[in-house]
Amino acid sequence: KKIALYALGPIGVSGISFLVIPILAWKYSPDIVADYAILQAIIAFGVLFFTLGSDQAFFRNYYESQNKAQLLKNVLIISTLPMVFILSVLLYFWEFFGGYIYIENNIWIIFLTLTCMFFSVINRLLSLIQRLENQAFLFSVSQFLPKLLFLIAILVPVFTNDPNFYWVAGGQAFGLLVVNLYFFYINKKILIHSYFSSVDKILIKKLLDYGLPLLISNILFWLLRYADRFYVKYLSDNNELAMYALATSVSGGFAILGTLFNTIWVPKALRLYEKNDLDVEYLEKVAFLVSFIGLLIIILTFSLKSLIAQILPSLYSNIVYLLPLLILPTLYYTVAEIMGIGISLSKKTYKMVFVSALSALLHCGLSFLLIPNAFVLRCKSTK
């Protein structure tokens, strides 16, 4: 029952995504689709960077903490104070970098982008409470609610014949705002206690000691997962990026099991570790099962490629050849989460940096070598 409740979120997101994809493909220009891909990458970077690894430190210390409200307050301080300062500076100098990101260099687009980053970081931190308290249904609602609101937002200009990027960025920001209000409401008790809790400098140092090595690893992970969109944007063109972005969205729907597994796995591994029931043989069995399911998903993708090609305009027909390559990184990441859990449990997070750095260097080098000649069909093969 608990797994089914956790599955509601990824299933809801996937279902809505399969509605969003044809709307973007048929009603919005490739330039807007390309800018949406960049927006998603920027938001993801904001979450990984501005949390400073404190989200994972919160995860690791939650069950051991005697004062969870104080733990939450110190985690929020670590993330929000530098984030507010940096985002304010970025907004002030928006003209300097805006033109390098989007096709249209506009202060309101930049403002919406920075707003999305802020709301996404708060969403990331508060959503951990539901995961750690095993409140599966509440967590699932928080996953598909912003996607549903985004779907409504991009549908409005379709009927007014005015689809533009303001609706896309604004819909993203509105959905994240609503889910933040939702988290504030369901977590109001611990947030009130957190407000009156004290700032603990020793605890902050402890959290940073755990989280900062993960910050480097997180940035390297972002390079592996999202930087390819920038490679395609600058080494190819927006039409190629739009096709690549839609293919990524479709493959995200097939990667639902990976998302669901990662949501459940870490809390379960922590509980098993606390009971001394986590061993290598168990990890190997779980990794084998996940790999087998991933193989079945890739086979399913090949069998559905004709159907996928029919629901998209001819401009995007080639995405069917990208899907298997786009699904593989999620499978690799899920297996790595299983076998690499020992690094997090032992709190030797600095070891993740070396592995991630090597992968990111290979990915970056091969992308610059292959994309200008083969465009996006080779981009994912570098991962």
C-alpha positions as CSV (number, residue, x, y, z in Angstrom):
1,K,0.0,0.0,0.0
2,K,2.8,2.4,0.9
3,I,4.6,1.8,-2.4
4,A,1.3,2.3,-4.3
5,L,0.9,5.7,-2.5
6,Y,4.4,6.7,-3.4
7,A,3.8,5.7,-7.0
8,L,0.9,8.1,-7.3
9,G,3.3,11.1,-7.6
10,P,5.5,9.7,-10.4
11,I,2.5,8.2,-12.2
12,G,0.7,11.5,-11.9
13,V,3.7,13.5,-13.2
14,S,4.2,11.0,-16.1
15,G,0.6,11.1,-17.1
16,I,0.5,14.9,-17.1
17,S,3.8,15.1,-18.9
18,F,2.4,13.0,-21.7
19,L,-0.3,15.7,-22.0
20,V,2.2,18.5,-21.8
21,I,4.5,17.1,-24.5
22,P,2.1,17.2,-27.5
23,I,0.7,20.6,-26.4
24,L,4.2,22.1,-26.4
25,A,5.1,20.3,-29.7
26,W,1.9,21.3,-31.6
27,K,1.1,24.8,-30.2
28,Y,4.4,26.3,-29.1
29,S,7.3,27.2,-31.4
30,P,10.6,25.2,-31.3
31,D,12.3,28.3,-29.8
32,I,9.9,28.3,-26.8
33,V,10.3,24.6,-26.3
34,A,14.1,25.1,-26.4
35,D,13.9,27.9,-23.8
36,Y,11.7,25.7,-21.6
37,A,14.5,23.1,-21.7
38,I,17.0,25.7,-20.5
39,L,14.6,26.9,-17.8
40,Q,14.3,23.3,-16.4
41,A,18.1,23.0,-16.4
42,I,18.6,26.3,-14.6
43,I,16.0,25.3,-11.9
44,A,17.7,22.0,-11.4
45,F,21.0,23.7,-11.0
46,G,19.5,26.1,-8.5
47,V,18.2,23.3,-6.3
48,L,21.5,21.4,-6.4
49,F,23.7,24.5,-5.8
50,F,21.7,26.6,-3.3
51,T,20.9,23.7,-0.9
52,L,24.7,23.4,-0.4
53,G,24.2,19.7,0.3
54,S,22.1,20.6,3.3
55,D,19.2,18.6,2.0
56,Q,21.2,15.4,2.1
57,A,22.6,16.3,5.5
58,F,19.1,16.8,6.7
59,F,18.2,13.4,5.3
60,R,21.2,11.7,7.0
61,N,20.7,13.3,10.4
62,Y,16.9,13.3,10.6
63,Y,16.4,10.0,12.5
64,E,19.3,10.7,14.8
65,S,18.2,14.2,15.7
66,Q,16.5,14.8,19.1
67,N,15.3,18.2,17.9
68,K,14.0,17.9,14.4
69,A,12.6,21.5,14.4
70,Q,16.0,22.9,15.2
71,L,17.6,20.7,12.5
72,L,15.1,22.1,10.0
73,K,15.8,25.7,10.9
74,N,19.5,25.4,10.6
75,V,19.2,23.6,7.2
76,L,16.9,26.4,6.0
77,I,19.4,29.0,7.2
78,I,22.2,27.3,5.3
79,S,20.2,27.4,2.1
80,T,18.1,30.5,2.1
81,L,20.5,33.2,3.3
82,P,23.1,32.8,0.6
83,M,20.4,32.1,-2.0
84,V,18.5,35.3,-1.4
85,F,21.7,37.3,-1.7
86,I,23.0,35.6,-4.9
87,L,19.6,35.8,-6.6
88,S,19.3,39.5,-5.8
89,V,22.7,40.1,-7.3
90,L,21.7,38.1,-10.4
91,L,18.5,40.1,-10.8
92,Y,20.4,43.4,-10.6
93,F,22.8,42.3,-13.3
94,W,20.2,40.5,-15.5
95,E,21.2,42.3,-18.7
96,F,24.7,40.9,-18.5
97,F,23.8,37.3,-18.7
98,G,20.2,37.1,-19.8
99,G,21.0,37.2,-23.5
100,Y,23.2,34.1,-23.1
101,I,20.4,32.0,-21.6
102,Y,17.2,32.7,-23.5
103,I,16.4,33.9,-27.0
104,E,14.5,36.9,-25.6
105,N,16.5,38.9,-23.0
106,N,13.8,40.3,-20.8
107,I,13.9,41.2,-17.1
108,W,10.5,39.6,-16.4
109,I,11.6,36.3,-17.9
110,I,14.8,36.5,-15.7
111,F,12.7,37.4,-12.7
112,L,10.4,34.4,-13.2
113,T,13.4,32.1,-13.7
114,L,15.0,33.3,-10.4
115,T,11.6,32.9,-8.7
116,C,11.3,29.3,-9.9
117,M,14.8,28.6,-8.5
118,F,13.9,30.1,-5.1
119,F,10.6,28.2,-4.8
120,S,12.2,24.9,-6.0
121,V,14.8,25.0,-3.3
122,I,12.2,25.6,-0.6
123,N,10.1,22.8,-2.1
124,R,13.1,20.5,-2.1
125,L,13.8,21.0,1.6
126,L,10.2,20.9,2.9
127,S,9.3,17.8,0.8
128,L,12.0,15.8,2.7
129,I,9.8,15.9,5.8
130,Q,7.1,13.9,4.1
131,R,9.6,11.4,2.7
132,L,11.3,10.9,6.0
133,E,8.0,10.7,7.9
134,N,6.8,8.2,5.3
135,Q,3.8,10.3,4.4
136,A,3.5,8.8,1.0
137,F,0.2,10.3,-0.2
138,L,1.1,13.9,0.9
139,F,4.5,13.6,-0.8
140,S,2.8,12.3,-4.0
141,V,0.4,15.2,-4.1
142,S,3.3,17.6,-3.9
143,Q,4.9,16.0,-7.0
144,F,2.0,16.1,-9.5
145,L,0.3,19.3,-8.2
146,P,2.8,21.8,-9.8
147,K,2.8,19.8,-13.0
148,L,-1.0,19.9,-13.1
149,L,-1.0,23.7,-12.6
150,F,1.7,24.1,-15.3
151,L,-0.5,22.1,-17.7
152,I,-3.4,24.5,-17.1
153,A,-1.1,27.5,-17.5
154,I,0.2,26.5,-20.9
155,L,-3.4,25.6,-22.1
156,V,-4.7,29.1,-21.5
157,P,-2.8,30.8,-24.4
158,V,-3.7,27.9,-26.7
159,F,-7.4,29.1,-26.6
160,T,-6.4,32.8,-26.8
161,N,-4.0,32.2,-29.7
162,D,-1.1,33.8,-27.9
163,P,1.3,31.0,-26.8
164,N,4.6,32.6,-25.6
165,F,7.3,31.9,-23.1
166,Y,5.8,34.1,-20.4
167,W,3.0,31.5,-20.0
168,V,5.6,28.7,-19.8
169,A,7.8,30.4,-17.2
170,G,4.9,31.9,-15.3
171,G,3.1,28.6,-15.2
172,Q,6.2,27.0,-13.8
173,A,6.5,29.7,-11.1
174,F,2.9,29.6,-10.2
175,G,2.9,25.8,-9.8
176,L,5.9,25.9,-7.5
177,L,4.4,28.8,-5.4
178,V,1.2,26.7,-4.8
179,V,3.1,23.6,-3.8
180,N,5.2,25.7,-1.4
181,L,2.0,27.0,0.2
182,Y,0.8,23.4,0.4
183,F,4.0,22.4,2.2
184,F,3.8,25.3,4.6
185,Y,0.3,24.2,5.5
186,I,0.9,20.5,6.1
187,N,4.2,21.2,7.9
188,K,3.0,24.2,9.9
189,K,3.5,22.5,13.3
190,I,7.2,21.7,12.8
191,L,7.7,25.1,11.0
192,I,6.3,27.0,14.0
193,H,8.5,25.1,16.3
194,S,11.4,25.6,14.0
195,Y,10.8,29.4,14.0
196,F,11.3,29.5,17.8
197,S,14.2,27.2,17.8
198,S,17.8,28.5,18.3
199,V,20.5,28.7,15.7
200,D,23.2,26.2,16.5
201,K,26.6,27.1,15.0
202,I,28.0,23.7,15.9
203,L,25.1,21.9,14.1
204,I,25.5,24.2,11.1
205,K,29.2,23.3,10.9
206,K,28.3,19.6,11.2
207,L,25.7,19.9,8.4
208,L,28.2,21.8,6.1
209,D,30.9,19.3,6.8
210,Y,28.6,16.6,5.4
211,G,26.9,18.7,2.7
212,L,29.6,20.8,1.1
213,P,31.5,17.8,-0.4
214,L,28.2,16.8,-1.9
215,L,27.8,20.3,-3.4
216,I,30.7,19.6,-5.7
217,S,29.3,16.2,-6.5
218,N,25.9,17.7,-7.1
219,I,27.3,20.2,-9.6
220,L,29.1,17.4,-11.4
221,F,25.9,15.4,-11.4
222,W,24.1,18.4,-12.9
223,L,26.7,18.6,-15.7
224,L,26.0,14.9,-16.5
225,R,22.2,15.3,-16.5
226,Y,21.5,18.8,-17.7
227,A,24.5,20.4,-19.3
228,D,23.9,18.5,-22.5
229,R,21.0,21.0,-23.2
230,F,23.5,23.8,-23.3
231,Y,25.9,21.8,-25.5
232,V,23.1,21.3,-28.0
233,K,21.9,24.9,-27.8
234,Y,25.4,26.4,-28.5
235,L,26.9,23.7,-30.7
236,S,23.8,23.0,-32.7
237,D,20.5,25.0,-32.9
238,N,17.2,25.6,-31.2
239,N,15.3,23.1,-33.4
240,E,17.7,20.4,-32.4
241,L,17.4,21.4,-28.7
242,A,13.6,21.4,-28.9
243,M,13.6,17.9,-30.3
244,Y,16.1,16.8,-27.7
245,A,14.0,18.4,-24.9
246,L,10.8,16.7,-26.0
247,A,12.7,13.4,-26.2
248,T,14.0,13.9,-22.7
249,S,10.5,14.6,-21.5
250,V,9.1,11.4,-23.1
251,S,11.9,9.3,-21.7
252,G,11.2,10.9,-18.3
253,G,7.8,9.3,-18.4
254,F,9.3,5.9,-19.0
255,A,11.8,6.5,-16.2
256,I,9.0,6.6,-13.6
257,L,10.2,3.4,-11.9
258,G,13.6,5.0,-11.4
259,T,12.1,8.1,-9.8
260,L,9.8,5.9,-7.6
261,F,12.6,3.7,-6.5
262,N,14.9,6.6,-5.6
263,T,12.1,8.1,-3.5
264,I,11.7,5.0,-1.5
265,W,15.2,3.6,-1.4
266,V,17.2,6.1,0.7
267,P,14.8,6.2,3.7
268,K,14.6,2.4,3.6
269,A,18.3,2.0,3.4
270,L,18.8,4.3,6.3
271,R,16.3,2.3,8.4
272,L,18.0,-1.0,7.5
273,Y,21.4,0.5,8.3
274,E,20.2,1.6,11.7
275,K,19.1,-2.0,12.4
276,N,22.4,-3.5,11.0
277,D,20.4,-5.3,8.3
278,L,22.0,-3.7,5.3
279,D,24.7,-5.9,3.6
280,V,26.4,-6.3,0.2
281,E,24.4,-9.3,-0.9
282,Y,21.1,-7.4,-0.3
283,L,22.4,-4.5,-2.4
284,E,23.5,-6.8,-5.2
285,K,20.0,-8.4,-5.4
286,V,18.3,-5.0,-5.5
287,A,20.7,-3.7,-8.2
288,F,20.1,-6.8,-10.3
289,L,16.3,-6.4,-10.0
290,V,16.4,-2.7,-11.0
291,S,18.7,-3.5,-14.0
292,F,16.3,-6.2,-15.2
293,I,13.3,-3.8,-14.9
294,G,15.2,-1.1,-16.8
295,L,15.9,-3.5,-19.6
296,L,12.2,-4.3,-19.9
297,I,11.5,-0.6,-20.1
298,I,13.9,-0.1,-23.0
299,I,12.3,-3.0,-24.8
300,L,8.9,-1.4,-24.3
301,T,10.2,1.9,-25.7
302,F,11.2,0.2,-28.9
303,S,7.8,-1.4,-29.2
304,L,6.0,2.0,-28.8
305,K,8.2,4.1,-31.1
306,S,5.6,4.1,-33.9
307,L,2.9,5.4,-31.5
308,I,5.1,8.1,-30.2
309,A,6.0,9.3,-33.7
310,Q,2.3,9.6,-34.5
311,I,1.3,11.9,-31.7
312,L,4.1,14.5,-32.5
313,P,4.6,16.8,-35.5
314,S,6.9,15.6,-38.2
315,L,9.5,18.1,-37.0
316,Y,10.0,15.9,-33.9
317,S,9.7,12.5,-35.5
318,N,13.3,11.5,-34.9
319,I,13.0,11.5,-31.1
320,V,12.0,7.8,-31.3
321,Y,15.7,7.1,-32.0
322,L,16.8,9.1,-29.0
323,L,14.6,7.4,-26.3
324,P,16.7,4.3,-25.5
325,L,19.8,6.4,-25.0
326,L,17.9,8.9,-22.9
327,I,16.5,6.1,-20.6
328,L,19.9,4.5,-20.0
329,P,21.4,7.3,-17.8
330,T,18.4,7.0,-15.4
331,L,19.0,3.3,-15.1
332,Y,22.7,3.8,-14.5
333,Y,22.0,6.5,-11.9
334,T,19.5,4.3,-10.1
335,V,22.0,1.4,-9.9
336,A,24.7,3.8,-8.7
337,E,22.3,5.0,-5.9
338,I,22.0,1.5,-4.7
339,M,25.6,0.5,-4.7
340,G,26.8,3.9,-3.6
341,I,24.6,4.2,-0.5
342,G,27.5,3.1,1.7
343,I,29.3,6.4,0.9
344,S,26.4,8.4,2.3
345,L,25.9,6.1,5.3
346,S,29.6,6.2,6.2
347,K,29.5,10.1,5.8
348,K,32.6,9.9,3.5
349,T,30.9,11.9,0.9
350,Y,34.1,13.3,-0.5
351,K,34.6,10.0,-2.3
352,M,31.7,10.8,-4.6
353,V,33.5,13.8,-6.0
354,F,36.3,11.8,-7.7
355,V,33.8,9.4,-9.4
356,S,31.5,12.3,-10.5
357,A,34.4,14.4,-11.7
358,L,35.8,11.6,-14.0
359,S,32.3,11.0,-15.4
360,A,31.7,14.7,-16.0
361,L,35.0,15.2,-17.8
362,L,34.4,12.3,-20.1
363,H,30.8,13.5,-20.8
364,C,31.9,17.1,-21.5
365,G,34.8,16.1,-23.7
366,L,32.9,13.6,-25.8
367,S,29.9,16.0,-26.2
368,F,32.1,18.8,-27.6
369,L,33.7,16.2,-29.9
370,L,30.5,14.5,-31.2
371,I,27.7,17.0,-31.1
372,P,28.9,19.5,-33.8
373,N,29.2,16.6,-36.2
374,A,26.4,14.3,-35.2
375,F,24.0,16.6,-33.3
376,V,21.8,15.2,-30.6
377,L,21.7,11.6,-31.7
378,R,25.2,11.2,-30.2
379,C,24.8,13.4,-27.2
380,K,23.4,10.8,-24.8
381,S,25.9,8.2,-25.9
382,T,28.6,10.1,-24.0
383,K,27.0,9.4,-20.6
